[in-house]
Amino acid sequence: MSRPGGNPALAEHQFTTDREEPCTAKLQVRVPPSMLDELKEHKNWQEIVRQVLAEELVKLRKQKEIGKKKTK
């Protein structure tokens, strides 16, 4: 049963982040079970996935910019 009046100190227990943009969007990716098992061996596996995705997006952006310069 919930506490009457709710939790007055709820703000003290909420998740906070120091990121420029909060991680609120969800992404579902299918990977082989062995890959998932290996990832989950690491304490911060979710952050590792975010970093790898960010690095790859930077590479793709650079490739796209180079392609645009070549067509001009």
N, CA, C, O and CB atoms as a CASP TS submission, in Angstrom:
PFRMAT TS
TARGET T0000
AUTHOR 0000-0000-0000
METHOD Language model
MODEL 1
PARENT N/A
ATOM      1  N   MET     1       0.845  -1.181   0.000  1.00  0.00           N
ATOM      2  CA  MET     1       0.000   0.000   0.000  1.00  0.00           C
ATOM      3  C   MET     1       0.885   1.237   0.000  1.00  0.00           C
ATOM      4  O   MET     1       1.901   1.284   0.694  1.00  0.00           O
ATOM      5  CB  MET     1      -0.958   0.002   1.218  1.00  0.00           C
ATOM      6  N   SER     2       0.495   2.233  -0.779  1.00  0.00           N
ATOM      7  CA  SER     2       1.302   3.443  -0.858  1.00  0.00           C
ATOM      8  C   SER     2       1.125   4.313   0.378  1.00  0.00           C
ATOM      9  O   SER     2       0.126   4.230   1.093  1.00  0.00           O
ATOM     10  CB  SER     2       0.944   4.233  -2.106  1.00  0.00           C
ATOM     11  N   ARG     3       2.113   5.134   0.597  1.00  0.00           N
ATOM     12  CA  ARG     3       2.114   6.021   1.753  1.00  0.00           C
ATOM     13  C   ARG     3       1.145   7.178   1.505  1.00  0.00           C
ATOM     14  O   ARG     3       1.211   7.810   0.450  1.00  0.00           O
ATOM     15  CB  ARG     3       3.546   6.551   2.042  1.00  0.00           C
ATOM     16  N   PRO     4       0.252   7.467   2.446  1.00  0.00           N
ATOM     17  CA  PRO     4      -0.654   8.611   2.273  1.00  0.00           C
ATOM     18  C   PRO     4       0.150   9.907   2.123  1.00  0.00           C
ATOM     19  O   PRO     4       1.057  10.172   2.912  1.00  0.00           O
ATOM     20  CB  PRO     4      -1.632   8.720   3.476  1.00  0.00           C
ATOM     21  N   GLY     5      -0.175  10.691   1.138  1.00  0.00           N
ATOM     22  CA  GLY     5       0.529  11.955   0.919  1.00  0.00           C
ATOM     23  C   GLY     5       1.756  11.813   0.035  1.00  0.00           C
ATOM     24  O   GLY     5       2.405  12.810  -0.283  1.00  0.00           O
ATOM     25  N   GLY     6       2.086  10.596  -0.365  1.00  0.00           N
ATOM     26  CA  GLY     6       3.248  10.379  -1.230  1.00  0.00           C
ATOM     27  C   GLY     6       4.555  10.532  -0.481  1.00  0.00           C
ATOM     28  O   GLY     6       4.574  10.544   0.750  1.00  0.00           O
ATOM     29  N   ASN     7       5.632  10.647  -1.208  1.00  0.00           N
ATOM     30  CA  ASN     7       6.963  10.804  -0.623  1.00  0.00           C
ATOM     31  C   ASN     7       7.377  12.262  -0.762  1.00  0.00           C
ATOM     32  O   ASN     7       7.650  12.710  -1.876  1.00  0.00           O
ATOM     33  CB  ASN     7       8.005   9.855  -1.308  1.00  0.00           C
ATOM     34  N   PRO     8       7.431  13.016   0.332  1.00  0.00           N
ATOM     35  CA  PRO     8       7.776  14.432   0.227  1.00  0.00           C
ATOM     36  C   PRO     8       9.222  14.661  -0.213  1.00  0.00           C
ATOM     37  O   PRO     8       9.548  15.739  -0.709  1.00  0.00           O
ATOM     38  CB  PRO     8       7.540  15.113   1.552  1.00  0.00           C
ATOM     39  N   ALA     9      10.089  13.671  -0.042  1.00  0.00           N
ATOM     40  CA  ALA     9      11.498  13.815  -0.412  1.00  0.00           C
ATOM     41  C   ALA     9      11.813  13.092  -1.723  1.00  0.00           C
ATOM     42  O   ALA     9      12.956  12.687  -1.939  1.00  0.00           O
ATOM     43  CB  ALA     9      12.394  13.279   0.707  1.00  0.00           C
ATOM     44  N   LEU    10      10.837  12.926  -2.583  1.00  0.00           N
ATOM     45  CA  LEU    10      11.021  12.183  -3.824  1.00  0.00           C
ATOM     46  C   LEU    10      12.116  12.793  -4.700  1.00  0.00           C
ATOM     47  O   LEU    10      12.881  12.055  -5.321  1.00  0.00           O
ATOM     48  CB  LEU    10       9.713  12.129  -4.595  1.00  0.00           C
ATOM     49  N   ALA    11      12.206  14.102  -4.762  1.00  0.00           N
ATOM     50  CA  ALA    11      13.200  14.764  -5.607  1.00  0.00           C
ATOM     51  C   ALA    11      14.625  14.379  -5.216  1.00  0.00           C
ATOM     52  O   ALA    11      15.518  14.382  -6.063  1.00  0.00           O
ATOM     53  CB  ALA    11      13.034  16.277  -5.526  1.00  0.00           C
ATOM     54  N   GLU    12      14.845  14.052  -3.959  1.00  0.00           N
ATOM     55  CA  GLU    12      16.180  13.666  -3.496  1.00  0.00           C
ATOM     56  C   GLU    12      16.600  12.314  -4.057  1.00  0.00           C
ATOM     57  O   GLU    12      17.794  12.020  -4.117  1.00  0.00           O
ATOM     58  CB  GLU    12      16.219  13.628  -1.973  1.00  0.00           C
ATOM     59  N   HIS    13      15.654  11.496  -4.463  1.00  0.00           N
ATOM     60  CA  HIS    13      15.951  10.136  -4.898  1.00  0.00           C
ATOM     61  C   HIS    13      15.798   9.933  -6.402  1.00  0.00           C
ATOM     62  O   HIS    13      15.939   8.810  -6.884  1.00  0.00           O
ATOM     63  CB  HIS    13      15.061   9.175  -4.175  1.00  0.00           C
ATOM     64  N   GLN    14      15.515  10.984  -7.143  1.00  0.00           N
ATOM     65  CA  GLN    14      15.335  10.852  -8.585  1.00  0.00           C
ATOM     66  C   GLN    14      16.682  10.753  -9.290  1.00  0.00           C
ATOM     67  O   GLN    14      17.690  11.263  -8.801  1.00  0.00           O
ATOM     68  CB  GLN    14      14.533  12.037  -9.137  1.00  0.00           C
ATOM     69  N   PHE    15      16.687  10.097 -10.432  1.00  0.00           N
ATOM     70  CA  PHE    15      17.883   9.950 -11.247  1.00  0.00           C
ATOM     71  C   PHE    15      18.246  11.292 -11.858  1.00  0.00           C
ATOM     72  O   PHE    15      17.377  12.002 -12.366  1.00  0.00           O
ATOM     73  CB  PHE    15      17.677   8.887 -12.345  1.00  0.00           C
ATOM     74  N   THR    16      19.518  11.642 -11.814  1.00  0.00           N
ATOM     75  CA  THR    16      19.995  12.872 -12.449  1.00  0.00           C
ATOM     76  C   THR    16      21.181  12.530 -13.342  1.00  0.00           C
ATOM     77  O   THR    16      21.815  11.489 -13.170  1.00  0.00           O
ATOM     78  CB  THR    16      20.391  13.947 -11.381  1.00  0.00           C
ATOM     79  N   THR    17      21.473  13.399 -14.283  1.00  0.00           N
ATOM     80  CA  THR    17      22.592  13.191 -15.194  1.00  0.00           C
ATOM     81  C   THR    17      23.259  14.518 -15.501  1.00  0.00           C
ATOM     82  O   THR    17      22.638  15.576 -15.402  1.00  0.00           O
ATOM     83  CB  THR    17      22.125  12.509 -16.490  1.00  0.00           C
ATOM     84  N   ASP    18      24.525  14.455 -15.873  1.00  0.00           N
ATOM     85  CA  ASP    18      25.242  15.673 -16.240  1.00  0.00           C
ATOM     86  C   ASP    18      25.418  15.764 -17.756  1.00  0.00           C
ATOM     87  O   ASP    18      26.252  16.532 -18.237  1.00  0.00           O
ATOM     88  CB  ASP    18      26.611  15.719 -15.542  1.00  0.00           C
ATOM     89  N   ARG    19      24.655  15.003 -18.496  1.00  0.00           N
ATOM     90  CA  ARG    19      24.731  15.015 -19.959  1.00  0.00           C
ATOM     91  C   ARG    19      24.096  16.285 -20.518  1.00  0.00           C
ATOM     92  O   ARG    19      23.206  16.878 -19.908  1.00  0.00           O
ATOM     93  CB  ARG    19      24.038  13.768 -20.548  1.00  0.00           C
ATOM     94  N   GLU    20      24.581  16.688 -21.704  1.00  0.00           N
ATOM     95  CA  GLU    20      23.975  17.831 -22.388  1.00  0.00           C
ATOM     96  C   GLU    20      22.550  17.501 -22.822  1.00  0.00           C
ATOM     97  O   GLU    20      21.653  18.342 -22.763  1.00  0.00           O
ATOM     98  CB  GLU    20      24.821  18.242 -23.609  1.00  0.00           C
ATOM     99  N   GLU    21      22.367  16.267 -23.253  1.00  0.00           N
ATOM    100  CA  GLU    21      21.054  15.809 -23.720  1.00  0.00           C
ATOM    101  C   GLU    21      20.703  14.526 -22.965  1.00  0.00           C
ATOM    102  O   GLU    21      21.487  13.577 -22.980  1.00  0.00           O
ATOM    103  CB  GLU    21      21.048  15.570 -25.280  1.00  0.00           C
ATOM    104  N   PRO    22      19.559  14.478 -22.317  1.00  0.00           N
ATOM    105  CA  PRO    22      19.207  13.282 -21.543  1.00  0.00           C
ATOM    106  C   PRO    22      18.977  12.072 -22.457  1.00  0.00           C
ATOM    107  O   PRO    22      18.544  12.213 -23.601  1.00  0.00           O
ATOM    108  CB  PRO    22      17.949  13.549 -20.696  1.00  0.00           C
ATOM    109  N   CYS    23      19.268  10.907 -21.937  1.00  0.00           N
ATOM    110  CA  CYS    23      19.084   9.650 -22.685  1.00  0.00           C
ATOM    111  C   CYS    23      17.677   9.120 -22.426  1.00  0.00           C
ATOM    112  O   CYS    23      17.481   8.250 -21.577  1.00  0.00           O
ATOM    113  CB  CYS    23      20.162   8.582 -22.277  1.00  0.00           C
ATOM    114  N   THR    24      16.709   9.645 -23.154  1.00  0.00           N
ATOM    115  CA  THR    24      15.325   9.236 -22.940  1.00  0.00           C
ATOM    116  C   THR    24      14.790   8.364 -24.076  1.00  0.00           C
ATOM    117  O   THR    24      13.796   7.660 -23.898  1.00  0.00           O
ATOM    118  CB  THR    24      14.449  10.458 -22.780  1.00  0.00           C
ATOM    119  N   ALA    25      15.440   8.405 -25.238  1.00  0.00           N
ATOM    120  CA  ALA    25      14.989   7.601 -26.377  1.00  0.00           C
ATOM    121  C   ALA    25      15.487   6.168 -26.218  1.00  0.00           C
ATOM    122  O   ALA    25      16.556   5.924 -25.660  1.00  0.00           O
ATOM    123  CB  ALA    25      15.489   8.207 -27.719  1.00  0.00           C
ATOM    124  N   LYS    26      14.691   5.228 -26.719  1.00  0.00           N
ATOM    125  CA  LYS    26      15.062   3.821 -26.618  1.00  0.00           C
ATOM    126  C   LYS    26      15.417   3.286 -27.998  1.00  0.00           C
ATOM    127  O   LYS    26      14.840   3.690 -29.008  1.00  0.00           O
ATOM    128  CB  LYS    26      13.917   2.990 -25.989  1.00  0.00           C
ATOM    129  N   LEU    27      16.378   2.371 -28.017  1.00  0.00           N
ATOM    130  CA  LEU    27      16.821   1.730 -29.244  1.00  0.00           C
ATOM    131  C   LEU    27      16.907   0.236 -28.977  1.00  0.00           C
ATOM    132  O   LEU    27      17.522  -0.193 -28.001  1.00  0.00           O
ATOM    133  CB  LEU    27      18.193   2.304 -29.731  1.00  0.00           C
ATOM    134  N   GLN    28      16.295  -0.546 -29.836  1.00  0.00           N
ATOM    135  CA  GLN    28      16.344  -1.998 -29.675  1.00  0.00           C
ATOM    136  C   GLN    28      17.127  -2.577 -30.846  1.00  0.00           C
ATOM    137  O   GLN    28      16.803  -2.327 -32.007  1.00  0.00           O
ATOM    138  CB  GLN    28      14.903  -2.618 -29.596  1.00  0.00           C
ATOM    139  N   VAL    29      18.155  -3.348 -30.529  1.00  0.00           N
ATOM    140  CA  VAL    29      19.014  -3.941 -31.542  1.00  0.00           C
ATOM    141  C   VAL    29      19.150  -5.429 -31.256  1.00  0.00           C
ATOM    142  O   VAL    29      19.356  -5.832 -30.111  1.00  0.00           O
ATOM    143  CB  VAL    29      20.405  -3.249 -31.575  1.00  0.00           C
ATOM    144  N   ARG    30      19.037  -6.229 -32.282  1.00  0.00           N
ATOM    145  CA  ARG    30      19.209  -7.674 -32.107  1.00  0.00           C
ATOM    146  C   ARG    30      20.672  -8.025 -32.357  1.00  0.00           C
ATOM    147  O   ARG    30      21.248  -7.666 -33.384  1.00  0.00           O
ATOM    148  CB  ARG    30      18.270  -8.479 -33.070  1.00  0.00           C
ATOM    149  N   VAL    31      21.254  -8.729 -31.400  1.00  0.00           N
ATOM    150  CA  VAL    31      22.641  -9.178 -31.498  1.00  0.00           C
ATOM    151  C   VAL    31      22.696 -10.656 -31.120  1.00  0.00           C
ATOM    152  O   VAL    31      21.779 -11.165 -30.477  1.00  0.00           O
ATOM    153  CB  VAL    31      23.583  -8.326 -30.578  1.00  0.00           C
ATOM    154  N   PRO    32      23.760 -11.343 -31.514  1.00  0.00           N
ATOM    155  CA  PRO    32      23.892 -12.743 -31.106  1.00  0.00           C
ATOM    156  C   PRO    32      23.995 -12.846 -29.582  1.00  0.00           C
ATOM    157  O   PRO    32      24.566 -11.964 -28.940  1.00  0.00           O
ATOM    158  CB  PRO    32      25.130 -13.390 -31.774  1.00  0.00           C
ATOM    159  N   PRO    33      23.453 -13.904 -29.007  1.00  0.00           N
ATOM    160  CA  PRO    33      23.514 -14.070 -27.550  1.00  0.00           C
ATOM    161  C   PRO    33      24.934 -14.002 -26.994  1.00  0.00           C
ATOM    162  O   PRO    33      25.151 -13.476 -25.902  1.00  0.00           O
ATOM    163  CB  PRO    33      22.894 -15.387 -27.163  1.00  0.00           C
ATOM    164  N   SER    34      25.901 -14.533 -27.745  1.00  0.00           N
ATOM    165  CA  SER    34      27.287 -14.502 -27.263  1.00  0.00           C
ATOM    166  C   SER    34      27.806 -13.071 -27.145  1.00  0.00           C
ATOM    167  O   SER    34      28.556 -12.756 -26.221  1.00  0.00           O
ATOM    168  CB  SER    34      28.194 -15.309 -28.198  1.00  0.00           C
ATOM    169  N   MET    35      27.407 -12.200 -28.084  1.00  0.00           N
ATOM    170  CA  MET    35      27.828 -10.802 -28.035  1.00  0.00           C
ATOM    171  C   MET    35      27.206 -10.101 -26.828  1.00  0.00           C
ATOM    172  O   MET    35      27.875  -9.338 -26.131  1.00  0.00           O
ATOM    173  CB  MET    35      27.440 -10.072 -29.339  1.00  0.00           C
ATOM    174  N   LEU    36      25.939 -10.361 -26.590  1.00  0.00           N
ATOM    175  CA  LEU    36      25.266  -9.755 -25.443  1.00  0.00           C
ATOM    176  C   LEU    36      25.894 -10.228 -24.138  1.00  0.00           C
ATOM    177  O   LEU    36      26.093  -9.433 -23.219  1.00  0.00           O
ATOM    178  CB  LEU    36      23.766 -10.088 -25.460  1.00  0.00           C
ATOM    179  N   ASP    37      26.206 -11.510 -24.054  1.00  0.00           N
ATOM    180  CA  ASP    37      26.846 -12.040 -22.848  1.00  0.00           C
ATOM    181  C   ASP    37      28.189 -11.366 -22.599  1.00  0.00           C
ATOM    182  O   ASP    37      28.520 -11.017 -21.466  1.00  0.00           O
ATOM    183  CB  ASP    37      27.033 -13.557 -22.965  1.00  0.00           C
ATOM    184  N   GLU    38      28.957 -11.188 -23.671  1.00  0.00           N
ATOM    185  CA  GLU    38      30.269 -10.545 -23.531  1.00  0.00           C
ATOM    186  C   GLU    38      30.120  -9.085 -23.116  1.00  0.00           C
ATOM    187  O   GLU    38      30.875  -8.593 -22.277  1.00  0.00           O
ATOM    188  CB  GLU    38      31.060 -10.640 -24.848  1.00  0.00           C
ATOM    189  N   LEU    39      29.153  -8.399 -23.700  1.00  0.00           N
ATOM    190  CA  LEU    39      28.904  -7.000 -23.325  1.00  0.00           C
ATOM    191  C   LEU    39      28.535  -6.879 -21.854  1.00  0.00           C
ATOM    192  O   LEU    39      29.046  -6.016 -21.141  1.00  0.00           O
ATOM    193  CB  LEU    39      27.790  -6.404 -24.190  1.00  0.00           C
ATOM    194  N   LYS    40      27.646  -7.752 -21.413  1.00  0.00           N
ATOM    195  CA  LYS    40      27.144  -7.668 -20.042  1.00  0.00           C
ATOM    196  C   LYS    40      28.184  -8.054 -18.989  1.00  0.00           C
ATOM    197  O   LYS    40      27.947  -7.886 -17.793  1.00  0.00           O
ATOM    198  CB  LYS    40      25.937  -8.551 -19.893  1.00  0.00           C
ATOM    199  N   GLU    41      29.334  -8.569 -19.429  1.00  0.00           N
ATOM    200  CA  GLU    41      30.422  -8.838 -18.493  1.00  0.00           C
ATOM    201  C   GLU    41      31.031  -7.540 -17.970  1.00  0.00           C
ATOM    202  O   GLU    41      31.690  -7.525 -16.930  1.00  0.00           O
ATOM    203  CB  GLU    41      31.500  -9.692 -19.162  1.00  0.00           C
ATOM    204  N   HIS    42      30.804  -6.462 -18.699  1.00  0.00           N
ATOM    205  CA  HIS    42      31.348  -5.155 -18.323  1.00  0.00           C
ATOM    206  C   HIS    42      30.338  -4.407 -17.458  1.00  0.00           C
ATOM    207  O   HIS    42      29.133  -4.441 -17.708  1.00  0.00           O
ATOM    208  CB  HIS    42      31.710  -4.322 -19.583  1.00  0.00           C
ATOM    209  N   LYS    43      30.854  -3.738 -16.447  1.00  0.00           N
ATOM    210  CA  LYS    43      29.985  -3.062 -15.475  1.00  0.00           C
ATOM    211  C   LYS    43      29.078  -2.021 -16.147  1.00  0.00           C
ATOM    212  O   LYS    43      27.871  -2.010 -15.904  1.00  0.00           O
ATOM    213  CB  LYS    43      30.837  -2.385 -14.390  1.00  0.00           C
ATOM    214  N   ASN    44      29.638  -1.165 -16.974  1.00  0.00           N
ATOM    215  CA  ASN    44      28.880  -0.085 -17.624  1.00  0.00           C
ATOM    216  C   ASN    44      28.629  -0.413 -19.094  1.00  0.00           C
ATOM    217  O   ASN    44      28.937   0.398 -19.967  1.00  0.00           O
ATOM    218  CB  ASN    44      29.634   1.260 -17.502  1.00  0.00           C
ATOM    219  N   TRP    45      28.078  -1.579 -19.375  1.00  0.00           N
ATOM    220  CA  TRP    45      27.950  -2.005 -20.762  1.00  0.00           C
ATOM    221  C   TRP    45      27.063  -1.081 -21.581  1.00  0.00           C
ATOM    222  O   TRP    45      27.293  -0.914 -22.779  1.00  0.00           O
ATOM    223  CB  TRP    45      27.406  -3.402 -20.817  1.00  0.00           C
ATOM    224  N   GLN    46      26.050  -0.475 -20.959  1.00  0.00           N
ATOM    225  CA  GLN    46      25.168   0.432 -21.705  1.00  0.00           C
ATOM    226  C   GLN    46      25.943   1.666 -22.177  1.00  0.00           C
ATOM    227  O   GLN    46      25.750   2.142 -23.296  1.00  0.00           O
ATOM    228  CB  GLN    46      23.961   0.859 -20.831  1.00  0.00           C
ATOM    229  N   GLU    47      26.814   2.171 -21.315  1.00  0.00           N
ATOM    230  CA  GLU    47      27.612   3.346 -21.676  1.00  0.00           C
ATOM    231  C   GLU    47      28.606   2.995 -22.782  1.00  0.00           C
ATOM    232  O   GLU    47      28.882   3.822 -23.652  1.00  0.00           O
ATOM    233  CB  GLU    47      28.357   3.897 -20.440  1.00  0.00           C
ATOM    234  N   ILE    48      29.139   1.788 -22.754  1.00  0.00           N
ATOM    235  CA  ILE    48      30.053   1.338 -23.809  1.00  0.00           C
ATOM    236  C   ILE    48      29.331   1.357 -25.155  1.00  0.00           C
ATOM    237  O   ILE    48      29.882   1.828 -26.150  1.00  0.00           O
ATOM    238  CB  ILE    48      30.598  -0.089 -23.502  1.00  0.00           C
ATOM    239  N   VAL    49      28.113   0.853 -25.186  1.00  0.00           N
ATOM    240  CA  VAL    49      27.329   0.839 -26.428  1.00  0.00           C
ATOM    241  C   VAL    49      27.069   2.268 -26.903  1.00  0.00           C
ATOM    242  O   VAL    49      27.185   2.555 -28.094  1.00  0.00           O
ATOM    243  CB  VAL    49      25.986   0.087 -26.220  1.00  0.00           C
ATOM    244  N   ARG    50      26.719   3.165 -25.980  1.00  0.00           N
ATOM    245  CA  ARG    50      26.477   4.567 -26.359  1.00  0.00           C
ATOM    246  C   ARG    50      27.730   5.196 -26.965  1.00  0.00           C
ATOM    247  O   ARG    50      27.650   5.895 -27.976  1.00  0.00           O
ATOM    248  CB  ARG    50      26.019   5.387 -25.134  1.00  0.00           C
ATOM    249  N   GLN    51      28.885   4.947 -26.350  1.00  0.00           N
ATOM    250  CA  GLN    51      30.137   5.530 -26.837  1.00  0.00           C
ATOM    251  C   GLN    51      30.496   5.011 -28.225  1.00  0.00           C
ATOM    252  O   GLN    51      30.909   5.781 -29.093  1.00  0.00           O
ATOM    253  CB  GLN    51      31.273   5.231 -25.862  1.00  0.00           C
ATOM    254  N   VAL    52      30.340   3.715 -28.433  1.00  0.00           N
ATOM    255  CA  VAL    52      30.660   3.132 -29.739  1.00  0.00           C
ATOM    256  C   VAL    52      29.728   3.698 -30.812  1.00  0.00           C
ATOM    257  O   VAL    52      30.178   4.031 -31.908  1.00  0.00           O
ATOM    258  CB  VAL    52      30.550   1.586 -29.689  1.00  0.00           C
ATOM    259  N   LEU    53      28.452   3.807 -30.506  1.00  0.00           N
ATOM    260  CA  LEU    53      27.501   4.391 -31.462  1.00  0.00           C
ATOM    261  C   LEU    53      27.868   5.839 -31.787  1.00  0.00           C
ATOM    262  O   LEU    53      27.840   6.244 -32.949  1.00  0.00           O
ATOM    263  CB  LEU    53      26.065   4.324 -30.902  1.00  0.00           C
ATOM    264  N   ALA    54      28.208   6.605 -30.773  1.00  0.00           N
ATOM    265  CA  ALA    54      28.573   8.009 -30.981  1.00  0.00           C
ATOM    266  C   ALA    54      29.821   8.117 -31.859  1.00  0.00           C
ATOM    267  O   ALA    54      29.872   8.956 -32.758  1.00  0.00           O
ATOM    268  CB  ALA    54      28.811   8.711 -29.625  1.00  0.00           C
ATOM    269  N   GLU    55      30.825   7.276 -31.607  1.00  0.00           N
ATOM    270  CA  GLU    55      32.048   7.297 -32.412  1.00  0.00           C
ATOM    271  C   GLU    55      31.754   6.953 -33.869  1.00  0.00           C
ATOM    272  O   GLU    55      32.284   7.595 -34.776  1.00  0.00           O
ATOM    273  CB  GLU    55      33.081   6.317 -31.841  1.00  0.00           C
ATOM    274  N   GLU    56      30.924   5.961 -34.097  1.00  0.00           N
ATOM    275  CA  GLU    56      30.590   5.564 -35.465  1.00  0.00           C
ATOM    276  C   GLU    56      29.790   6.649 -36.182  1.00  0.00           C
ATOM    277  O   GLU    56      29.975   6.870 -37.379  1.00  0.00           O
ATOM    278  CB  GLU    56      29.801   4.255 -35.459  1.00  0.00           C
ATOM    279  N   LEU    57      28.915   7.318 -35.463  1.00  0.00           N
ATOM    280  CA  LEU    57      28.150   8.412 -36.075  1.00  0.00           C
ATOM    281  C   LEU    57      29.063   9.557 -36.487  1.00  0.00           C
ATOM    282  O   LEU    57      28.849  10.176 -37.530  1.00  0.00           O
ATOM    283  CB  LEU    57      27.076   8.923 -35.106  1.00  0.00           C
ATOM    284  N   VAL    58      30.077   9.844 -35.682  1.00  0.00           N
ATOM    285  CA  VAL    58      31.049  10.885 -36.032  1.00  0.00           C
ATOM    286  C   VAL    58      31.778  10.495 -37.317  1.00  0.00           C
ATOM    287  O   VAL    58      31.955  11.329 -38.205  1.00  0.00           O
ATOM    288  CB  VAL    58      32.065  11.109 -34.873  1.00  0.00           C
ATOM    289  N   LYS    59      32.202   9.235 -37.422  1.00  0.00           N
ATOM    290  CA  LYS    59      32.881   8.758 -38.633  1.00  0.00           C
ATOM    291  C   LYS    59      31.977   8.893 -39.855  1.00  0.00           C
ATOM    292  O   LYS    59      32.418   9.339 -40.914  1.00  0.00           O
ATOM    293  CB  LYS    59      33.322   7.293 -38.461  1.00  0.00           C
ATOM    294  N   LEU    60      30.714   8.506 -39.705  1.00  0.00           N
ATOM    295  CA  LEU    60      29.771   8.597 -40.826  1.00  0.00           C
ATOM    296  C   LEU    60      29.552  10.043 -41.258  1.00  0.00           C
ATOM    297  O   LEU    60      29.457  10.333 -42.450  1.00  0.00           O
ATOM    298  CB  LEU    60      28.432   7.960 -40.447  1.00  0.00           C
ATOM    299  N   ARG    61      29.470  10.952 -40.277  1.00  0.00           N
ATOM    300  CA  ARG    61      29.309  12.379 -40.595  1.00  0.00           C
ATOM    301  C   ARG    61      30.502  12.890 -41.397  1.00  0.00           C
ATOM    302  O   ARG    61      30.337  13.618 -42.376  1.00  0.00           O
ATOM    303  CB  ARG    61      29.143  13.209 -39.302  1.00  0.00           C
ATOM    304  N   LYS    62      31.712  12.501 -40.970  1.00  0.00           N
ATOM    305  CA  LYS    62      32.922  12.944 -41.669  1.00  0.00           C
ATOM    306  C   LYS    62      32.948  12.408 -43.091  1.00  0.00           C
ATOM    307  O   LYS    62      33.305  13.133 -44.020  1.00  0.00           O
ATOM    308  CB  LYS    62      34.180  12.493 -40.912  1.00  0.00           C
ATOM    309  N   GLN    63      32.571  11.139 -43.270  1.00  0.00           N
ATOM    310  CA  GLN    63      32.532  10.554 -44.608  1.00  0.00           C
ATOM    311  C   GLN    63      31.523  11.279 -45.490  1.00  0.00           C
ATOM    312  O   GLN    63      31.767  11.507 -46.675  1.00  0.00           O
ATOM    313  CB  GLN    63      32.188   9.063 -44.530  1.00  0.00           C
ATOM    314  N   LYS    64      30.406  11.633 -44.905  1.00  0.00           N
ATOM    315  CA  LYS    64      29.359  12.338 -45.652  1.00  0.00           C
ATOM    316  C   LYS    64      29.856  13.715 -46.086  1.00  0.00           C
ATOM    317  O   LYS    64      29.608  14.143 -47.213  1.00  0.00           O
ATOM    318  CB  LYS    64      28.074  12.475 -44.797  1.00  0.00           C
ATOM    319  N   GLU    65      30.563  14.412 -45.181  1.00  0.00           N
ATOM    320  CA  GLU    65      31.101  15.738 -45.510  1.00  0.00           C
ATOM    321  C   GLU    65      32.147  15.643 -46.609  1.00  0.00           C
ATOM    322  O   GLU    65      32.183  16.487 -47.504  1.00  0.00           O
ATOM    323  CB  GLU    65      31.708  16.398 -44.263  1.00  0.00           C
ATOM    324  N   ILE    66      32.998  14.626 -46.552  1.00  0.00           N
ATOM    325  CA  ILE    66      34.021  14.435 -47.581  1.00  0.00           C
ATOM    326  C   ILE    66      33.358  14.160 -48.927  1.00  0.00           C
ATOM    327  O   ILE    66      33.802  14.672 -49.955  1.00  0.00           O
ATOM    328  CB  ILE    66      34.977  13.274 -47.200  1.00  0.00           C
ATOM    329  N   GLY    67      32.303  13.359 -48.927  1.00  0.00           N
ATOM    330  CA  GLY    67      31.568  13.061 -50.155  1.00  0.00           C
ATOM    331  C   GLY    67      30.939  14.303 -50.759  1.00  0.00           C
ATOM    332  O   GLY    67      30.919  14.456 -51.980  1.00  0.00           O
ATOM    333  N   LYS    68      30.426  15.189 -49.922  1.00  0.00           N
ATOM    334  CA  LYS    68      29.822  16.434 -50.417  1.00  0.00           C
ATOM    335  C   LYS    68      30.878  17.338 -51.029  1.00  0.00           C
ATOM    336  O   LYS    68      30.620  17.985 -52.045  1.00  0.00           O
ATOM    337  CB  LYS    68      29.092  17.173 -49.283  1.00  0.00           C
ATOM    338  N   LYS    69      32.071  17.395 -50.427  1.00  0.00           N
ATOM    339  CA  LYS    69      33.143  18.251 -50.940  1.00  0.00           C
ATOM    340  C   LYS    69      33.637  17.751 -52.292  1.00  0.00           C
ATOM    341  O   LYS    69      33.994  18.552 -53.156  1.00  0.00           O
ATOM    342  CB  LYS    69      34.310  18.310 -49.942  1.00  0.00           C
ATOM    343  N   LYS    70      33.659  16.425 -52.485  1.00  0.00           N
ATOM    344  CA  LYS    70      34.132  15.852 -53.746  1.00  0.00           C
ATOM    345  C   LYS    70      33.166  16.127 -54.891  1.00  0.00           C
ATOM    346  O   LYS    70      33.590  16.237 -56.041  1.00  0.00           O
ATOM    347  CB  LYS    70      34.340  14.352 -53.596  1.00  0.00           C
ATOM    348  N   THR    71      31.874  16.241 -54.594  1.00  0.00           N
ATOM    349  CA  THR    71      30.883  16.457 -55.651  1.00  0.00           C
ATOM    350  C   THR    71      30.788  17.918 -56.055  1.00  0.00           C
ATOM    351  O   THR    71      30.140  18.232 -57.053  1.00  0.00           O
ATOM    352  CB  THR    71      29.523  15.965 -55.201  1.00  0.00           C
ATOM    353  N   LYS    72      31.405  18.809 -55.319  1.00  0.00           N
ATOM    354  CA  LYS    72      31.336  20.247 -55.652  1.00  0.00           C
ATOM    355  C   LYS    72      32.338  20.633 -56.694  1.00  0.00           C
ATOM    356  O   LYS    72      32.408  21.799 -57.082  1.00  0.00           O
ATOM    357  CB  LYS    72      31.553  21.093 -54.423  1.00  0.00           C
TER
END
